[in-house]
Amino acid sequence: MSEAELAQAQALAARGQAAEALVITGRLAEAADASHGALAFHATLLKAMGRPEEALLVNLRAAKQFAASGVAWHNLASTLADMGRGAEAKAAVERAFAHGLDAPETWQVR
């Protein structure tokens, strides 16, 4: 995974070119060794483009692949909450807290 490619995707998204950014992050996310950042940003783009079901799959993968990451669990919880799946979101938030995340945004998701 190339940090330069992820930075390029972030720059495209910041310029309002989310579809172009999604092409890059999609390729990065497909890699077996996809970074946490690539998965998180890909899911963020999917959610922004109204594709929460796909974002959920990416966030589930990130939570599994980076199970010790409070951020991965927060992202999963946020997507679940956005989809109205409150009980599952709360369970994911509790996992985020258990892994040391104590951010205001995580409390808001809870």
Secondary structure per residue as TSV (DSSP state, phi and psi in degrees):
chain	resnum	aa	ss	phi	psi
A	1	M	-	360.0	137.6
A	2	S	-	-103.3	122.5
A	3	E	H	-62.3	-32.2
A	4	A	H	-64.6	-39.9
A	5	E	H	-66.4	-39.8
A	6	L	H	-63.8	-42.5
A	7	A	H	-62.3	-38.6
A	8	Q	H	-62.8	-43.8
A	9	A	H	-63.1	-41.1
A	10	Q	H	-63.9	-39.7
A	11	A	H	-65.9	-42.0
A	12	L	H	-61.2	-45.9
A	13	A	H	-61.7	-40.5
A	14	A	H	-63.5	-27.1
A	15	R	T	-89.5	7.4
A	16	G	T	84.0	15.2
A	17	Q	-	-105.4	59.7
A	18	A	H	-62.7	-38.5
A	19	A	H	-62.6	-41.0
A	20	E	H	-67.7	-40.5
A	21	A	H	-62.8	-38.4
A	22	L	H	-63.3	-33.8
A	23	V	H	-61.3	-44.8
A	24	I	H	-67.8	-48.8
A	25	T	H	-67.4	-30.8
A	26	G	H	-62.1	-43.4
A	27	R	H	-64.7	-43.2
A	28	L	H	-64.5	-40.8
A	29	A	H	-70.2	-26.5
A	30	E	H	-70.8	-21.3
A	31	A	S	-65.8	141.1
A	32	A	T	-60.0	-30.9
A	33	D	T	-104.0	32.9
A	34	A	-	-54.9	138.3
A	35	S	-	-76.6	161.2
A	36	H	H	-59.1	-42.6
A	37	G	H	-62.0	-41.7
A	38	A	H	-64.7	-43.8
A	39	L	H	-64.7	-44.3
A	40	A	H	-63.2	-44.2
A	41	F	H	-70.9	-36.0
A	42	H	H	-61.7	-45.7
A	43	A	H	-62.9	-39.5
A	44	T	H	-60.4	-44.9
A	45	L	H	-63.2	-43.3
A	46	L	H	-59.8	-44.4
A	47	K	H	-62.2	-43.0
A	48	A	H	-63.7	-26.5
A	49	M	T	-95.0	12.5
A	50	G	T	75.8	31.1
A	51	R	-	-122.7	61.4
A	52	P	H	-65.1	-31.5
A	53	E	H	-63.6	-40.8
A	54	E	H	-68.9	-39.4
A	55	A	H	-61.4	-38.8
A	56	L	H	-60.5	-43.0
A	57	L	H	-61.8	-40.3
A	58	V	H	-66.7	-43.7
A	59	N	H	-66.3	-35.5
A	60	L	H	-62.8	-43.4
A	61	R	H	-61.4	-44.9
A	62	A	H	-62.9	-41.4
A	63	A	H	-65.4	-33.8
A	64	K	H	-74.6	-46.5
A	65	Q	H	-71.4	-32.4
A	66	F	T	-122.4	55.4
A	67	A	T	-59.9	-22.2
A	68	A	T	-90.4	4.4
A	69	S	-	-93.9	115.4
A	70	G	H	-61.1	-33.5
A	71	V	H	-65.0	-41.7
A	72	A	H	-61.1	-41.5
A	73	W	H	-69.6	-36.9
A	74	H	H	-60.5	-47.9
A	75	N	H	-59.9	-41.3
A	76	L	H	-63.3	-45.5
A	77	A	H	-60.0	-42.5
A	78	S	H	-61.6	-44.9
A	79	T	H	-64.8	-44.0
A	80	L	H	-60.3	-42.6
A	81	A	H	-63.2	-42.3
A	82	D	H	-59.7	-29.9
A	83	M	T	-89.6	2.8
A	84	G	T	78.6	21.0
A	85	R	-	-103.4	67.8
A	86	G	H	-58.0	-46.0
A	87	A	H	-63.6	-42.2
A	88	E	H	-67.9	-37.7
A	89	A	H	-63.2	-42.7
A	90	K	H	-63.0	-40.7
A	91	A	H	-63.0	-40.9
A	92	A	H	-67.7	-37.7
A	93	V	H	-61.4	-42.4
A	94	E	H	-62.3	-35.5
A	95	R	H	-66.4	-39.1
A	96	A	H	-61.1	-45.6
A	97	F	H	-62.7	-40.8
A	98	A	H	-63.1	-24.7
A	99	H	T	-97.7	19.1
A	100	G	T	92.0	0.5
A	101	L	-	-79.0	129.9
A	102	D	-	-140.5	53.5
A	103	A	-	-95.0	147.5
A	104	P	H	-55.0	-36.1
A	105	E	H	-64.7	-34.3
A	106	T	H	-71.2	-39.3
A	107	W	H	-63.4	-36.0
A	108	Q	H	-65.4	-41.2
A	109	V	H	-62.6	-39.5
A	110	R	-	-60.3	360.0
